[in-house]
Amino acid sequence: MLDLFYLQNNLMLALSLALFVCKAVAFVDAATRPAALFVAAGKQTKPFWLLILGLATAVHMVMWSPIGILNIIGTVAAFVYLADARPAMKALRR
């Protein structure tokens, strides 16, 4: 018999893990790019992104629930970096 709470817990765990990986990938990507590339792309500076993404990743490690307000803010920041800043810097790299 399928327990509803078992399914909900596993879904929340999978969602939380996926969002943590997203934040960690964004942080590592920002850390490996040259600082001048951020300015050349017209985006925020490298220290800004490292601070925001680092805090988002650290908060997610402490508060594992993806529904918390701080985790939602961190997720939005990681999505903005991955959808806006990263492609702009990749376009300049070519």
C-alpha positions as CSV (number, residue, x, y, z in Angstrom):
1,M,0.0,0.0,0.0
2,L,1.3,3.4,-0.9
3,D,1.6,5.8,2.0
4,L,0.9,9.4,1.0
5,F,3.4,10.8,3.5
6,Y,6.1,8.5,2.2
7,L,5.5,9.8,-1.3
8,Q,5.4,13.4,-0.1
9,N,8.7,13.1,1.8
10,N,10.5,11.5,-1.1
11,L,9.2,14.2,-3.4
12,M,10.4,16.9,-1.1
13,L,13.8,15.2,-0.7
14,A,14.2,14.9,-4.5
15,L,13.2,18.5,-5.0
16,S,15.5,19.7,-2.2
17,L,18.4,17.7,-3.6
18,A,17.8,19.0,-7.2
19,L,17.7,22.7,-6.0
20,F,20.8,22.2,-3.9
21,V,22.7,20.8,-6.9
22,C,21.4,23.8,-9.0
23,K,22.8,26.3,-6.4
24,A,26.1,24.4,-6.1
25,V,26.6,24.3,-9.9
26,A,25.8,28.0,-10.1
27,F,28.3,28.8,-7.3
28,V,31.1,26.6,-8.8
29,D,30.5,28.1,-12.3
30,A,30.7,31.7,-10.9
31,A,33.9,30.8,-9.0
32,T,35.6,29.4,-12.1
33,R,34.9,32.4,-14.4
34,P,37.4,35.3,-14.7
35,A,36.2,38.5,-12.9
36,A,36.7,40.6,-16.0
37,L,34.2,38.5,-17.8
38,F,31.4,39.5,-15.5
39,V,32.1,43.2,-16.1
40,A,32.5,42.7,-19.9
41,A,29.1,41.0,-20.0
42,G,27.5,43.9,-18.2
43,K,26.4,41.8,-15.2
44,Q,27.0,42.2,-11.5
45,T,30.6,41.7,-10.3
46,K,32.1,38.3,-9.5
47,P,32.3,39.0,-5.7
48,F,28.6,39.9,-5.7
49,W,27.6,36.6,-7.4
50,L,30.0,34.6,-5.2
51,L,28.5,36.1,-2.1
52,I,24.9,35.6,-3.1
53,L,25.4,32.1,-4.5
54,G,27.6,31.1,-1.6
55,L,25.1,32.2,0.9
56,A,22.3,30.5,-1.0
57,T,24.2,27.2,-1.0
58,A,25.2,27.5,2.7
59,V,21.6,28.3,3.8
60,H,20.3,25.3,1.8
61,M,22.8,23.1,3.7
62,V,21.5,24.3,7.0
63,M,17.8,24.6,6.2
64,W,17.2,21.6,3.9
65,S,13.5,22.3,3.3
66,P,13.1,23.9,-0.2
67,I,9.9,25.7,0.9
68,G,11.6,28.2,3.3
69,I,11.8,31.8,2.3
70,L,15.6,32.0,2.3
71,N,15.8,28.9,0.2
72,I,13.3,30.3,-2.3
73,I,15.3,33.5,-2.5
74,G,18.5,31.5,-3.1
75,T,16.9,29.4,-5.7
76,V,15.7,32.5,-7.6
77,A,19.2,33.9,-7.4
78,A,20.7,30.7,-8.8
79,F,18.2,30.6,-11.6
80,V,18.9,34.2,-12.5
81,Y,22.6,33.5,-12.6
82,L,22.1,30.3,-14.7
83,A,19.6,31.9,-17.1
84,D,21.0,35.4,-17.5
85,A,24.6,35.9,-16.4
86,R,26.0,32.6,-17.4
87,P,24.8,32.7,-21.1
88,A,25.9,36.3,-21.5
89,M,29.4,35.3,-20.3
90,K,29.4,32.2,-22.5
91,A,28.5,34.4,-25.5
92,L,31.6,36.6,-24.9
93,R,33.9,33.6,-24.4
94,R,33.3,32.5,-28.0
